[in-house]
């Protein structure tokens, strides 16, 4: 069961690493991402923070999964 959960954590980490950076690219191109002066809007900032948090969780998931598989 522990091996299954560790693999599930690795799949979760891989999914997040593959999906969220591509989503950021779409968010950055969205017209709501910049104001008329070219500055970042709250729309872009909030999404960047959420994507960063998702990537941090993905890294933690990967570390815990490897630790569980090795231990």
N, C-alpha and C positions, 0 to 999 in steps of 0.2 A: 504494500500500500504506500509506503514511504517513497518508493521508486516512482510509482505512478504520480504522486503529488509533486515530486521533484521535476519530473518530465513536464507536467502541467505548468509548473512555474516557468520552465524554460520556454515552452510554447507561448505563454503569456508575454514573456520578455521579448521574444522574437517578433511577435505580432506588434507590440508597441513600438519597437525600434523600426519596423518596416512601415507602419501606417502613419504615425504622428509626424515625422519629418515631411512626408509628402503632403499631409494636411496643412502644415505650416506654409508650405509653398503656395497652396491655394488661398490661404487666409491672407498672406502677404500681397497677393495680386488683387485681392478684393478692393473695390473702390472705397469701402468703409474703413480700410486700414490706414489711410493717410488723409489728412485734411487738405484744404486748398493750398497750404504753404508747404506741403510735403512732409509734415511732421507726423509722427506716429499718433494714432488715436487710442482711446481706451479700448476699443474693439480689438486692435492688434495686440496691445499690451496684455489684456486679460487672456487672450488666446495663447500668447507666447508663454505666459506663466503656467497655464493649464497644461500645455504641451511639455514644458520643462518638468513639471511635477510628474506627468505620466512617464517621462523618460527616466527620471530618478527612481520611480517605483519599478520600472523595468530593470534597471541596473541592480536594485536591491533584490528583485525576484531572481535574477540570474545568479547573483552571489549566493543567496540562500539555497537555490537549487543545486548548484555545484557543491556547496558545503554538505548538503544532505546526501548527495550521491557519493561523495568521497568518504564521509564519516561513517 
